[in-house]
Amino acid sequence: MNDAQLEHFKELLGAWKRELMEEVDRTMLHMKDDAANFPDPNDRATQESEFGLELRTRDRERKLLKKINSALLRIDEKNYGFCEETGDDIGLRRLEARPVATLCVEAQERRELAERQFRDREDRYR
């Protein structure tokens, strides 16, 4: 991968990271501003459910931020775009679709197949 391509992905990942961080800030403000002790139990339950959904979403985004930071580190170390399992190129089309990808398509398919097979075996023993 050439320097221009690495810079493109660095900018793409940086923009994605900023967007996620802004969303975290909005959530914090929303939860602070809208937190209320409603006298009606149904209103309290609705608010707690809404906050729970937001927190689950932020947790997924927190995990995504870790992957973005890892990808940015790989760019800095010039390891970005190579499969962690095989060492082959991941491919620009895959990286455009999933910039945090660490596996080439073939390695990802093998991993998913193994996960399905393992999960199927676990289900039989329950």
N, CA, C and O atoms as a printed pandas DataFrame, in Angstrom:
     atom_number atom_name residue_name chain_id  residue_number  x_coord  y_coord  z_coord
0              1         N          MET        A               1    0.857   -1.169    0.000
1              2        CA          MET        A               1    0.000    0.000    0.000
2              3         C          MET        A               1    0.904    1.233    0.000
3              4         O          MET        A               1    1.878    1.315    0.749
4              5         N          ASN        A               2    0.553    2.179   -0.856
5              6        CA          ASN        A               2    1.404    3.373   -0.958
6              7         C          ASN        A               2    1.014    4.412    0.093
7              8         O          ASN        A               2    0.010    4.267    0.792
8              9         N          ASP        A               3    1.827    5.458    0.188
9             10        CA          ASP        A               3    1.623    6.481    1.221
10            11         C          ASP        A               3    0.300    7.221    1.056
11            12         O          ASP        A               3   -0.348    7.556    2.048
12            13         N          ALA        A               4   -0.106    7.476   -0.175
13            14        CA          ALA        A               4   -1.376    8.180   -0.409
14            15         C          ALA        A               4   -2.558    7.334    0.084
15            16         O          ALA        A               4   -3.503    7.865    0.668
16            17         N          GLN        A               5   -2.501    6.037   -0.151
17            18        CA          GLN        A               5   -3.571    5.151    0.320
18            19         C          GLN        A               5   -3.587    5.087    1.843
19            20         O          GLN        A               5   -4.655    5.119    2.455
20            21         N          LEU        A               6   -2.413    4.997    2.452
21            22        CA          LEU        A               6   -2.347    4.982    3.913
22            23         C          LEU        A               6   -2.906    6.277    4.493
23            24         O          LEU        A               6   -3.616    6.258    5.499
24            25         N          GLU        A               7   -2.587    7.390    3.864
25            26        CA          GLU        A               7   -3.096    8.686    4.328
26            27         C          GLU        A               7   -4.613    8.748    4.186
27            28         O          GLU        A               7   -5.300    9.293    5.050
28            29         N          HIS        A               8   -5.136    8.187    3.091
29            30        CA          HIS        A               8   -6.591    8.145    2.884
30            31         C          HIS        A               8   -7.271    7.392    4.029
31            32         O          HIS        A               8   -8.259    7.865    4.590
32            33         N          PHE        A               9   -6.743    6.234    4.367
33            34        CA          PHE        A               9   -7.355    5.439    5.434
34            35         C          PHE        A               9   -7.157    6.097    6.800
35            36         O          PHE        A               9   -8.017    5.989    7.673
36            37         N          LYS        A              10   -6.038    6.772    6.982
37            38        CA          LYS        A              10   -5.801    7.488    8.236
38            39         C          LYS        A              10   -6.841    8.597    8.410
39            40         O          LYS        A              10   -7.382    8.777    9.501
40            41         N          GLU        A              11   -7.116    9.330    7.350
41            42        CA          GLU        A              11   -8.133   10.382    7.400
42            43         C          GLU        A              11   -9.528    9.786    7.621
43            44         O          GLU        A              11  -10.317   10.315    8.404
44            45         N          LEU        A              12   -9.821    8.695    6.934
45            46        CA          LEU        A              12  -11.117    8.028    7.065
46            47         C          LEU        A              12  -11.340    7.554    8.500
47            48         O          LEU        A              12  -12.401    7.781    9.081
48            49         N          LEU        A              13  -10.338    6.899    9.057
49            50        CA          LEU        A              13  -10.438    6.401   10.432
50            51         C          LEU        A              13  -10.499    7.546   11.435
51            52         O          LEU        A              13  -11.234    7.475   12.420
52            53         N          GLY        A              14   -9.731    8.597   11.188
53            54        CA          GLY        A              14   -9.750    9.760   12.082
54            55         C          GLY        A              14  -11.117   10.429   12.101
55            56         O          GLY        A              14  -11.603   10.823   13.161
56            57         N          ALA        A              15  -11.734   10.556   10.941
57            58        CA          ALA        A              15  -13.070   11.162   10.871
58            59         C          ALA        A              15  -14.092   10.288   11.586
59            60         O          ALA        A              15  -14.966   10.795   12.289
60            61         N          TRP        A              16  -13.982    8.987   11.408
61            62        CA          TRP        A              16  -14.890    8.046   12.069
62            63         C          TRP        A              16  -14.737    8.150   13.585
63            64         O          TRP        A              16  -15.724    8.144   14.321
64            65         N          LYS        A              17  -13.495    8.245   14.038
65            66        CA          LYS        A              17  -13.213    8.359   15.474
66            67         C          LYS        A              17  -13.795    9.647   16.048
67            68         O          LYS        A              17  -14.413    9.632   17.112
68            69         N          ARG        A              18  -13.596   10.765   15.340
69            70        CA          ARG        A              18  -14.152   12.043   15.809
70            71         C          ARG        A              18  -15.670   11.984   15.900
71            72         O          ARG        A              18  -16.260   12.490   16.854
72            73         N          GLU        A              19  -16.297   11.369   14.912
73            74        CA          GLU        A              19  -17.749   11.239   14.909
74            75         C          GLU        A              19  -18.234   10.435   16.120
75            76         O          GLU        A              19  -19.211   10.809   16.769
76            77         N          LEU        A              20  -17.556    9.349   16.413
77            78        CA          LEU        A              20  -17.932    8.534   17.568
78            79         C          LEU        A              20  -17.722    9.285   18.878
79            80         O          LEU        A              20  -18.542    9.184   19.790
80            81         N          MET        A              21  -16.643   10.029   18.973
81            82        CA          MET        A              21  -16.372   10.794   20.190
82            83         C          MET        A              21  -17.417   11.895   20.390
83            84         O          MET        A              21  -17.829   12.161   21.519
84            85         N          GLU        A              22  -17.841   12.530   19.306
85            86        CA          GLU        A              22  -18.899   13.533   19.408
86            87         C          GLU        A              22  -20.198   12.900   19.885
87            88         O          GLU        A              22  -20.943   13.504   20.656
88            89         N          GLU        A              23  -20.467   11.689   19.428
89            90        CA          GLU        A              23  -21.680   10.974   19.842
90            91         C          GLU        A              23  -21.621   10.645   21.333
91            92         O          GLU        A              23  -22.638   10.713   22.024
92            93         N          VAL        A              24  -20.449   10.292   21.825
93            94        CA          VAL        A              24  -20.284   10.028   23.256
94            95         C          VAL        A              24  -20.588   11.287   24.057
95            96         O          VAL        A              24  -21.279   11.232   25.074
96            97         N          ASP        A              25  -20.068   12.420   23.595
97            98        CA          ASP        A              25  -20.328   13.683   24.291
98            99         C          ASP        A              25  -21.815   14.017   24.298
99           100         O          ASP        A              25  -22.356   14.454   25.314
100          101         N          ARG        A              26  -22.476   13.808   23.151
101          102        CA          ARG        A              26  -23.915   14.077   23.082
102          103         C          ARG        A              26  -24.692   13.184   24.045
103          104         O          ARG        A              26  -25.640   13.631   24.690
104          105         N          THR        A              27  -24.288   11.933   24.136
105          106        CA          THR        A              27  -24.963   11.004   25.045
106          107         C          THR        A              27  -24.794   11.443   26.488
107          108         O          THR        A              27  -25.745   11.420   27.269
108          109         N          MET        A              28  -23.583   11.841   26.836
109          110        CA          MET        A              28  -23.339   12.283   28.215
110          111         C          MET        A              28  -24.209   13.485   28.555
111          112         O          MET        A              28  -24.825   13.531   29.620
112          113         N          LEU        A              29  -24.256   14.448   27.658
113          114        CA          LEU        A              29  -25.085   15.631   27.898
114          115         C          LEU        A              29  -26.563   15.261   27.982
115          116         O          LEU        A              29  -27.286   15.761   28.844
116          117         N          HIS        A              30  -27.002   14.394   27.096
117          118        CA          HIS        A              30  -28.399   13.966   27.086
118          119         C          HIS        A              30  -28.770   13.275   28.397
119          120         O          HIS        A              30  -29.826   13.541   28.970
120          121         N          MET        A              31  -27.904   12.398   28.862
121          122        CA          MET        A              31  -28.212   11.659   30.083
122          123         C          MET        A              31  -28.193   12.580   31.298
123          124         O          MET        A              31  -28.997   12.411   32.215
124          125         N          LYS        A              32  -27.281   13.553   31.316
125          126        CA          LYS        A              32  -27.247   14.510   32.431
126          127         C          LYS        A              32  -28.480   15.406   32.418
127          128         O          LYS        A              32  -29.121   15.614   33.448
128          129         N          ASP        A              33  -28.803   15.929   31.244
129          130        CA          ASP        A              33  -29.906   16.885   31.137
130          131         C          ASP        A              33  -31.271   16.224   31.326
131          132         O          ASP        A              33  -32.166   16.818   31.928
132          133         N          ASP        A              34  -31.436   15.020   30.825
133          134        CA          ASP        A              34  -32.743   14.376   30.854
134          135         C          ASP        A              34  -32.966   13.467   32.056
135          136         O          ASP        A              34  -34.063   12.943   32.249
136          137         N          ALA        A              35  -31.934   13.282   32.857
137          138        CA          ALA        A              35  -32.091   12.427   34.035
138          139         C          ALA        A              35  -33.066   13.090   35.004
139          140         O          ALA        A              35  -32.856   14.215   35.457
140          141         N          ALA        A              36  -34.113   12.376   35.302
141          142        CA          ALA        A              36  -35.125   12.908   36.217
142          143         C          ALA        A              36  -35.692   11.757   37.028
143          144         O          ALA        A              36  -35.692   10.606   36.593
144          145         N          ASN        A              37  -36.161   12.085   38.180
145          146        CA          ASN        A              37  -36.792   11.075   39.019
146          147         C          ASN        A              37  -38.305   11.241   38.864
147          148         O          ASN        A              37  -38.956   11.954   39.628
148          149         N          PHE        A              38  -38.833   10.567   37.862
149          150        CA          PHE        A              38  -40.259   10.676   37.586
150          151         C          PHE        A              38  -41.061    9.997   38.683
151          152         O          PHE        A              38  -40.680    8.929   39.162
152          153         N          PRO        A              39  -42.181   10.615   39.088
153          154        CA          PRO        A              39  -43.022    9.977   40.104
154          155         C          PRO        A              39  -43.747    8.742   39.569
155          156         O          PRO        A              39  -44.060    7.824   40.326
156          157         N          ASP        A              40  -44.007    8.725   38.280
157          158        CA          ASP        A              40  -44.719    7.591   37.686
158          159         C          ASP        A              40  -43.727    6.472   37.371
159          160         O          ASP        A              40  -42.749    6.699   36.659
160          161         N          PRO        A              41  -43.964    5.277   37.890
161          162        CA          PRO        A              41  -43.044    4.161   37.628
162          163         C          PRO        A              41  -42.898    3.838   36.141
163          164         O          PRO        A              41  -41.826    3.419   35.705
164          165         N          ASN        A              42  -43.957    4.025   35.363
165          166        CA          ASN        A              42  -43.868    3.752   33.923
166          167         C          ASN        A              42  -42.918    4.736   33.235
167          168         O          ASN        A              42  -42.150    4.352   32.354
168          169         N          ASP        A              43  -42.977    5.994   33.639
169          170        CA          ASP        A              43  -42.071    6.987   33.072
170          171         C          ASP        A              43  -40.620    6.682   33.442
171          172         O          ASP        A              43  -39.717    6.803   32.615
172          173         N          ARG        A              44  -40.414    6.289   34.687
173          174        CA          ARG        A              44  -39.056    5.925   35.125
174          175         C          ARG        A              44  -38.544    4.722   34.335
175          176         O          ARG        A              44  -37.392    4.693   33.900
176          177         N          ALA        A              45  -39.416    3.735   34.159
177          178        CA          ALA        A              45  -39.026    2.525   33.420
178          179         C          ALA        A              45  -38.683    2.862   31.967
179          180         O          ALA        A              45  -37.723    2.331   31.409
180          181         N          THR        A              46  -39.462    3.735   31.371
181          182        CA          THR        A              46  -39.198    4.140   29.992
182          183         C          THR        A              46  -37.852    4.842   29.891
183          184         O          THR        A              46  -37.069    4.573   28.979
184          185         N          GLN        A              47  -37.587    5.746   30.836
185          186        CA          GLN        A              47  -36.319    6.465   30.824
186          187         C          GLN        A              47  -35.148    5.505   31.043
187          188         O          GLN        A              47  -34.133    5.605   30.354
188          189         N          GLU        A              48  -35.277    4.589   31.980
189          190        CA          GLU        A              48  -34.200    3.631   32.241
190          191         C          GLU        A              48  -33.963    2.737   31.036
191          192         O          GLU        A              48  -32.820    2.401   30.726
192          193         N          SER        A              49  -35.027    2.353   30.361
193          194        CA          SER        A              49  -34.898    1.533   29.159
194          195         C          SER        A              49  -34.162    2.310   28.061
195          196         O          SER        A              49  -33.280    1.774   27.391
196          197         N          GLU        A              50  -34.539    3.568   27.892
197          198        CA          GLU        A              50  -33.890    4.424   26.896
198          199         C          GLU        A              50  -32.414    4.599   27.218
199          200         O          GLU        A              50  -31.569    4.481   26.331
200          201         N          PHE        A              51  -32.095    4.879   28.478
201          202        CA          PHE        A              51  -30.699    5.043   28.877
202          203         C          PHE        A              51  -29.925    3.732   28.700
203          204         O          PHE        A              51  -28.768    3.746   28.278
204          205         N          GLY        A              52  -30.552    2.617   29.017
205          206        CA          GLY        A              52  -29.900    1.323   28.851
206          207         C          GLY        A              52  -29.546    1.047   27.396
207          208         O          GLY        A              52  -28.463    0.547   27.093
208          209         N          LEU        A              53  -30.466    1.376   26.504
209          210        CA          LEU        A              53  -30.208    1.199   25.081
210          211         C          LEU        A              53  -29.054    2.098   24.624
211          212         O          LEU        A              53  -28.185    1.660   23.871
212          213         N          GLU        A              54  -29.049    3.329   25.072
213          214        CA          GLU        A              54  -27.957    4.238   24.719
214          215         C          GLU        A              54  -26.623    3.734   25.244
215          216         O          GLU        A              54  -25.612    3.805   24.545
216          217         N          LEU        A              55  -26.614    3.230   26.462
217          218        CA          LEU        A              55  -25.360    2.745   27.038
218          219         C          LEU        A              55  -24.847    1.502   26.318
219          220         O          LEU        A              55  -23.639    1.344   26.142
220          221         N          ARG        A              56  -25.746    0.628   25.904
221          222        CA          ARG        A              56  -25.324   -0.549   25.123
222          223         C          ARG        A              56  -24.735   -0.114   23.782
223          224         O          ARG        A              56  -23.734   -0.662   23.320
224          225         N          THR        A              57  -25.371    0.876   23.171
225          226        CA          THR        A              57  -24.852    1.395   21.904
226          227         C          THR        A              57  -23.474    2.003   22.107
227          228         O          THR        A              57  -22.572    1.768   21.303
228          229         N          ARG        A              58  -23.297    2.778   23.162
229          230        CA          ARG        A              58  -21.996    3.401   23.436
230          231         C          ARG        A              58  -20.944    2.338   23.736
231          232         O          ARG        A              58  -19.776    2.512   23.388
232          233         N          ASP        A              59  -21.343    1.239   24.377
233          234        CA          ASP        A              59  -20.385    0.170   24.655
234          235         C          ASP        A              59  -19.890   -0.449   23.352
235          236         O          ASP        A              59  -18.698   -0.725   23.212
236          237         N          ARG        A              60  -20.796   -0.669   22.397
237          238        CA          ARG        A              60  -20.376   -1.189   21.094
238          239         C          ARG        A              60  -19.444   -0.193   20.412
239          240         O          ARG        A              60  -18.451   -0.577   19.794
240          241         N          GLU        A              61  -19.777    1.090   20.532
241          242        CA          GLU        A              61  -18.928    2.108   19.928
242          243         C          GLU        A              61  -17.572    2.202   20.624
243          244         O          GLU        A              61  -16.563    2.494   19.982
244          245         N          ARG        A              62  -17.546    1.956   21.930
245          246        CA          ARG        A              62  -16.267    1.942   22.659
246          247         C          ARG        A              62  -15.364    0.838   22.105
247          248         O          ARG        A              62  -14.161    1.036   21.933
248          249         N          LYS        A              63  -15.958   -0.322   21.828
249          250        CA          LYS        A              63  -15.178   -1.422   21.244
250          251         C          LYS        A              63  -14.699   -1.056   19.845
251          252         O          LYS        A              63  -13.579   -1.386   19.455
252          253         N          LEU        A              64  -15.558   -0.370   19.094
253          254        CA          LEU        A              64  -15.173    0.076   17.763
254          255         C          LEU        A              64  -14.041    1.096   17.837
255          256         O          LEU        A              64  -13.140    1.080   16.998
256          257         N          LEU        A              65  -14.076    1.978   18.827
257          258        CA          LEU        A              65  -12.994    2.951   19.000
258          259         C          LEU        A              65  -11.656    2.255   19.253
259          260         O          LEU        A              65  -10.620    2.704   18.763
260          261         N          LYS        A              66  -11.677    1.168   20.010
261          262        CA          LYS        A              66  -10.444    0.396   20.236
262          263         C          LYS        A              66   -9.905   -0.136   18.915
263          264         O          LYS        A              66   -8.699   -0.108   18.668
264          265         N          LYS        A              67  -10.821   -0.626   18.058
265          266        CA          LYS        A              67  -10.399   -1.155   16.756
266          267         C          LYS        A              67   -9.862   -0.041   15.868
267          268         O          LYS        A              67   -8.892   -0.238   15.136
268          269         N          ILE        A              68  -10.489    1.123   15.930
269          270        CA          ILE        A              68  -10.019    2.259   15.134
270          271         C          ILE        A              68   -8.629    2.681   15.599
271          272         O          ILE        A              68   -7.746    2.922   14.775
272          273         N          ASN        A              69   -8.429    2.772   16.916
273          274        CA          ASN        A              69   -7.107    3.138   17.443
274          275         C          ASN        A              69   -6.052    2.114   17.039
275          276         O          ASN        A              69   -4.918    2.470   16.719
276          277         N          SER        A              70   -6.433    0.850   17.057
277          278        CA          SER        A              70   -5.515   -0.208   16.646
278          279         C          SER        A              70   -5.160   -0.065   15.160
279          280         O          SER        A              70   -4.003   -0.233   14.775
280          281         N          ALA        A              71   -6.154    0.243   14.336
281          282        CA          ALA        A              71   -5.902    0.426   12.906
282          283         C          ALA        A              71   -5.001    1.628   12.669
283          284         O          ALA        A              71   -4.099    1.568   11.833
284          285         N          LEU        A              72   -5.233    2.724   13.397
285          286        CA          LEU        A              72   -4.372    3.901   13.261
286          287         C          LEU        A              72   -2.935    3.589   13.672
287          288         O          LEU        A              72   -1.987    4.078   13.057
288          289         N          LEU        A              73   -2.780    2.781   14.700
289          290        CA          LEU        A              73   -1.440    2.370   15.124
290          291         C          LEU        A              73   -0.767    1.518   14.044
291          292         O          LEU        A              73    0.424    1.673   13.775
292          293         N          ARG        A              74   -1.541    0.619   13.430
293          294        CA          ARG        A              74   -0.987   -0.209   12.348
294          295         C          ARG        A              74   -0.564    0.664   11.161
295          296         O          ARG        A              74    0.433    0.375   10.500
296          297         N          ILE        A              75   -1.321    1.730   10.894
297          298        CA          ILE        A              75   -0.933    2.646    9.819
298          299         C          ILE        A              75    0.395    3.294   10.158
299          300         O          ILE        A              75    1.287    3.360    9.311
300          301         N          ASP        A              76    0.539    3.774   11.387
301          302        CA          ASP        A              76    1.787    4.417   11.803
302          303         C          ASP        A              76    2.964    3.457   11.739
303          304         O          ASP        A              76    4.089    3.861   11.442
304          305         N          GLU        A              77    2.703    2.179   12.018
305          306        CA          GLU        A              77    3.771    1.170   12.005
306          307         C          GLU        A              77    3.957    0.540   10.629
307          308         O          GLU        A              77    4.794   -0.344   10.452
308          309         N          LYS        A              78    3.165    1.004    9.650
309          310        CA          LYS        A              78    3.215    0.496    8.267
310          311         C          LYS        A              78    2.812   -0.975    8.170
311          312         O          LYS        A              78    3.261   -1.685    7.270
312          313         N          ASN        A              79    1.964   -1.435    9.099
313          314        CA          ASN        A              79    1.451   -2.808    9.062
314          315         C          ASN        A              79    0.010   -2.867    8.586
315          316         O          ASN        A              79   -0.573   -3.948    8.508
316          317         N          TYR        A              80   -0.563   -1.730    8.271
317          318        CA          TYR        A              80   -1.975   -1.661    7.911
318          319         C          TYR        A              80   -2.206   -2.293    6.542
319          320         O          TYR        A              80   -1.421   -2.105    5.612
320          321         N          GLY        A              81   -3.291   -3.040    6.440
321          322        CA          GLY        A              81   -3.661   -3.624    5.157
322          323         C          GLY        A              81   -3.152   -5.033    4.946
323          324         O          GLY        A              81   -3.322   -5.602    3.868
324          325         N          PHE        A              82   -2.529   -5.602    5.962
325          326        CA          PHE        A              82   -2.034   -6.968    5.865
326          327         C          PHE        A              82   -2.799   -7.864    6.836
327          328         O          PHE        A              82   -3.065   -7.469    7.972
328          329         N          CYS        A              83   -3.144   -9.042    6.400
329          330        CA          CYS        A              83   -3.892  -10.007    7.200
330          331         C          CYS        A              83   -3.038  -10.471    8.383
331          332         O          CYS        A              83   -1.877  -10.845    8.215
332          333         N          GLU        A              84   -3.625  -10.442    9.571
333          334        CA          GLU        A              84   -2.903  -10.886   10.769
334          335         C          GLU        A              84   -2.652  -12.388   10.763
335          336         O          GLU        A              84   -1.718  -12.867   11.407
336          337         N          GLU        A              85   -3.474  -13.124   10.045
337          338        CA          GLU        A              85   -3.351  -14.580   10.034
338          339         C          GLU        A              85   -2.409  -15.079    8.945
339          340         O          GLU        A              85   -1.561  -15.936    9.196
340          341         N          THR        A              86   -2.560  -14.543    7.738
341          342        CA          THR        A              86   -1.803  -15.060    6.600
342          343         C          THR        A              86   -0.667  -14.155    6.155
343          344         O          THR        A              86    0.267  -14.615    5.499
344          345         N          GLY        A              87   -0.731  -12.872    6.501
345          346        CA          GLY        A              87    0.271  -11.920    6.049
346          347         C          GLY        A              87    0.001  -11.380    4.654
347          348         O          GLY        A              87    0.750  -10.529    4.173
348          349         N          ASP        A              88   -1.056  -11.856    3.988
349          350        CA          ASP        A              88   -1.422  -11.388    2.650
350          351         C          ASP        A              88   -2.067  -10.006    2.733
351          352         O          ASP        A              88   -2.478   -9.558    3.804
352          353         N          ASP        A              89   -2.148   -9.343    1.583
353          354        CA          ASP        A              89   -2.872   -8.079    1.505
354          355         C          ASP        A              89   -4.349   -8.322    1.788
355          356         O          ASP        A              89   -4.925   -9.312    1.338
356          357         N          ILE        A              90   -4.951   -7.411    2.535
357          358        CA          ILE        A              90   -6.383   -7.525    2.825
358          359         C          ILE        A              90   -7.196   -7.118    1.602
359          360         O          ILE        A              90   -8.235   -7.720    1.329
360          361         N          GLY        A              91   -6.761   -6.142    0.887
361          362        CA          GLY        A              91   -7.471   -5.695   -0.309
362          363         C          GLY        A              91   -8.157   -4.365   -0.059
363          364         O          GLY        A              91   -8.794   -4.159    0.974
364          365         N          LEU        A              92   -8.016   -3.473   -1.017
365          366        CA          LEU        A              92   -8.550   -2.125   -0.851
366          367         C          LEU        A              92  -10.070   -2.102   -0.756
367          368         O          LEU        A              92  -10.629   -1.328    0.021
368          369         N          ARG        A              93  -10.746   -2.944   -1.538
369          370        CA          ARG        A              93  -12.213   -2.946   -1.493
370          371         C          ARG        A              93  -12.712   -3.358   -0.118
371          372         O          ARG        A              93  -13.665   -2.772    0.395
372          373         N          ARG        A              94  -12.085   -4.353    0.482
373          374        CA          ARG        A              94  -12.476   -4.785    1.829
374          375         C          ARG        A              94  -12.178   -3.684    2.850
375          376         O          ARG        A              94  -12.987   -3.430    3.742
376          377         N          LEU        A              95  -11.034   -3.040    2.723
377          378        CA          LEU        A              95  -10.677   -1.982    3.662
378          379         C          LEU        A              95  -11.589   -0.766    3.506
379          380         O          LEU        A              95  -11.887   -0.089    4.490
380          381         N          GLU        A              96  -12.030   -0.484    2.292
381          382        CA          GLU        A              96  -12.990    0.613    2.105
382          383         C          GLU        A              96  -14.304    0.276    2.797
383          384         O          GLU        A              96  -14.934    1.146    3.398
384          385         N          ALA        A              97  -14.717   -0.981    2.712
385          386        CA          ALA        A              97  -15.967   -1.401    3.344
386          387         C          ALA        A              97  -15.822   -1.515    4.855
387          388         O          ALA        A              97  -16.751   -1.188    5.593
388          389         N          ARG        A              98  -14.681   -1.971    5.314
389          390        CA          ARG        A              98  -14.433   -2.189    6.749
390          391         C          ARG        A              98  -13.005   -1.762    7.064
391          392         O          ARG        A              98  -12.105   -2.601    7.103
392          393         N          PRO        A              99  -12.783   -0.454    7.293
393          394        CA          PRO        A              99  -11.411    0.043    7.488
394          395         C          PRO        A              99  -10.675   -0.554    8.685
395          396         O          PRO        A              99   -9.448   -0.479    8.745
396          397         N          VAL        A             100  -11.391   -1.141    9.631
397          398        CA          VAL        A             100  -10.730   -1.720   10.799
398          399         C          VAL        A             100  -10.446   -3.211   10.623
399          400         O          VAL        A             100  -10.024   -3.879   11.567
400          401         N          ALA        A             101  -10.675   -3.730    9.420
401          402        CA          ALA        A             101  -10.467   -5.164    9.167
402          403         C          ALA        A             101   -9.020   -5.559    9.443
403          404         O          ALA        A             101   -8.082   -4.844    9.091
404          405         N          THR        A             102   -8.866   -6.708   10.078
405          406        CA          THR        A             102   -7.523   -7.222   10.355
406          407         C          THR        A             102   -7.257   -8.538    9.621
407          408         O          THR        A             102   -6.136   -9.046    9.631
408          409         N          LEU        A             103   -8.288   -9.079    8.990
409          410        CA          LEU        A             103   -8.158  -10.352    8.280
410          411         C          LEU        A             103   -8.586  -10.194    6.831
411          412         O          LEU        A             103   -9.494   -9.419    6.528
412          413         N          CYS        A             104   -7.935  -10.927    5.933
413          414        CA          CYS        A             104   -8.378  -10.951    4.545
414          415         C          CYS        A             104   -9.698  -11.720    4.480
415          416         O          CYS        A             104  -10.075  -12.381    5.448
416          417         N          VAL        A             105  -10.384  -11.643    3.381
417          418        CA          VAL        A             105  -11.700  -12.258    3.246
418          419         C          VAL        A             105  -11.638  -13.762    3.526
419          420         O          VAL        A             105  -12.487  -14.299    4.237
420          421         N          GLU        A             106  -10.646  -14.429    2.972
421          422        CA          GLU        A             106  -10.549  -15.880    3.138
422          423         C          GLU        A             106  -10.335  -16.263    4.609
423          424         O          GLU        A             106  -10.963  -17.199    5.103
424          425         N          ALA        A             107   -9.462  -15.551    5.296
425          426        CA          ALA        A             107   -9.202  -15.841    6.707
426          427         C          ALA        A             107  -10.435  -15.544    7.554
427          428         O          ALA        A             107  -10.735  -16.279    8.494
428          429         N          GLN        A             108  -11.149  -14.472    7.226
429          430        CA          GLN        A             108  -12.374  -14.142    7.961
430          431         C          GLN        A             108  -13.433  -15.216    7.750
431          432         O          GLN        A             108  -14.130  -15.594    8.692
432          433         N          GLU        A             109  -13.559  -15.708    6.523
433          434        CA          GLU        A             109  -14.527  -16.765    6.247
434          435         C          GLU        A             109  -14.182  -18.033    7.015
435          436         O          GLU        A             109  -15.069  -18.692    7.558
436          437         N          ARG        A             110  -12.896  -18.378    7.064
437          438        CA          ARG        A             110  -12.479  -19.559    7.838
438          439         C          ARG        A             110  -12.811  -19.391    9.314
439          440         O          ARG        A             110  -13.286  -20.328    9.955
440          441         N          ARG        A             111  -12.564  -18.203    9.855
441          442        CA          ARG        A             111  -12.844  -17.941   11.265
442          443         C          ARG        A             111  -14.345  -18.063   11.552
443          444         O          ARG        A             111  -14.749  -18.686   12.533
444          445         N          GLU        A             112  -15.158  -17.463   10.686
445          446        CA          GLU        A             112  -16.608  -17.528   10.881
446          447         C          GLU        A             112  -17.128  -18.951   10.762
447          448         O          GLU        A             112  -18.020  -19.347   11.512
448          449         N          LEU        A             113  -16.582  -19.724    9.830
449          450        CA          LEU        A             113  -16.982  -21.128    9.684
450          451         C          LEU        A             113  -16.619  -21.917   10.939
451          452         O          LEU        A             113  -17.420  -22.714   11.426
452          453         N          ALA        A             114  -15.420  -21.699   11.460
453          454        CA          ALA        A             114  -15.002  -22.388   12.683
454          455         C          ALA        A             114  -15.888  -21.998   13.861
455          456         O          ALA        A             114  -16.238  -22.848   14.679
456          457         N          GLU        A             115  -16.251  -20.723   13.955
457          458        CA          GLU        A             115  -17.135  -20.288   15.040
458          459         C          GLU        A             115  -18.497  -20.955   14.944
459          460         O          GLU        A             115  -19.055  -21.379   15.955
460          461         N          ARG        A             116  -19.035  -21.050   13.731
461          462        CA          ARG        A             116  -20.338  -21.714   13.553
462          463         C          ARG        A             116  -20.253  -23.188   13.922
463          464         O          ARG        A             116  -21.143  -23.716   14.587
464          465         N          GLN        A             117  -19.192  -23.848   13.494
465          466        CA          GLN        A             117  -19.044  -25.271   13.799
466          467         C          GLN        A             117  -18.894  -25.488   15.297
467          468         O          GLN        A             117  -19.484  -26.417   15.849
468          469         N          PHE        A             118  -18.118  -24.648   15.957
469          470        CA          PHE        A             118  -17.918  -24.778   17.391
470          471         C          PHE        A             118  -19.221  -24.534   18.139
471          472         O          PHE        A             118  -19.550  -25.255   19.080
472          473         N          ARG        A             119  -19.956  -23.517   17.715
473          474        CA          ARG        A             119  -21.228  -23.183   18.356
474          475         C          ARG        A             119  -22.228  -24.326   18.173
475          476         O          ARG        A             119  -22.978  -24.649   19.095
476          477         N          ASP        A             120  -22.243  -24.937   16.991
477          478        CA          ASP        A             120  -23.150  -26.056   16.736
478          479         C          ASP        A             120  -22.831  -27.234   17.654
479          480         O          ASP        A             120  -23.748  -27.890   18.149
480          481         N          ARG        A             121  -21.562  -27.511   17.885
481          482        CA          ARG        A             121  -21.184  -28.614   18.768
482          483         C          ARG        A             121  -21.603  -28.323   20.206
483          484         O          ARG        A             121  -22.049  -29.226   20.915
484          485         N          GLU        A             122  -21.464  -27.081   20.638
485          486        CA          GLU        A             122  -21.861  -26.718   21.990
486          487         C          GLU        A             122  -23.347  -26.929   22.192
487          488         O          GLU        A             122  -23.772  -27.385   23.253
488          489         N          ASP        A             123  -24.146  -26.601   21.181
489          490        CA          ASP        A             123  -25.595  -26.736   21.287
490          491         C          ASP        A             123  -26.006  -28.194   21.465
491          492         O          ASP        A             123  -26.987  -28.469   22.157
492          493         N          ARG        A             124  -25.291  -29.122   20.866
493          494        CA          ARG        A             124  -25.659  -30.534   20.989
494          495         C          ARG        A             124  -25.475  -31.079   22.400
495          496         O          ARG        A             124  -26.175  -32.008   22.802
496          497         N          TYR        A             125  -24.537  -30.507   23.154
497          498        CA          TYR        A             125  -24.224  -31.012   24.478
498          499         C          TYR        A             125  -25.058  -30.370   25.571
499          500         O          TYR        A             125  -24.863  -30.681   26.746
500          501         N          ARG        A             126  -25.966  -29.499   25.226
501          502        CA          ARG        A             126  -26.792  -28.832   26.246
502          503         C          ARG        A             126  -28.046  -29.577   26.494
503          504         O          ARG        A             126  -28.859  -29.160   27.320
